[in-house]
Amino acid sequence: VENSARMGKVLGKRLDEAKAAHKSIGDHRGLGLMRALEFVDGKGEPDPKRRDDVEVACWKRGLVTLACGKASLRFIPALIVSEKEVDEMAGILEGVLEDLVDGWSNNNPLPESE
């Protein structure tokens, strides 16, 4: 339980950083290691297509996430997750968000994974 609480704070901080860096993330919520990001369009409305694109791109890069709600993406790592693994998860997510931003703004299709 101690590791879960500590790693939940690490994951929460990394997801807060992603939200601050990307306008397509409208909300970050959660407790401990169960976290979610809500994806929004340019008007701030829930955007399930954007969420689905991120989910697929994360999966192609080895990060399994879970779509939930109208436009949210859930992250629920194992309670024994290490800080290195949390950093790897966050790095994959950040790479996906950086790669997809241009595609969304230019109406390009989802880029292929590396």
Buried (B, 14 or more C-beta within 10 A) or exposed (E): EEBBEBBBEBBBEBBEEBBEEBEBBBEBEBEBBBBBBBBBBEEEEBBBEBBBBBBBBBBBBEBEBEBEEEBBBBBBBEEEBEEEBBEBBBEBBBBBBEBBBEBBEEEEEBBEBE
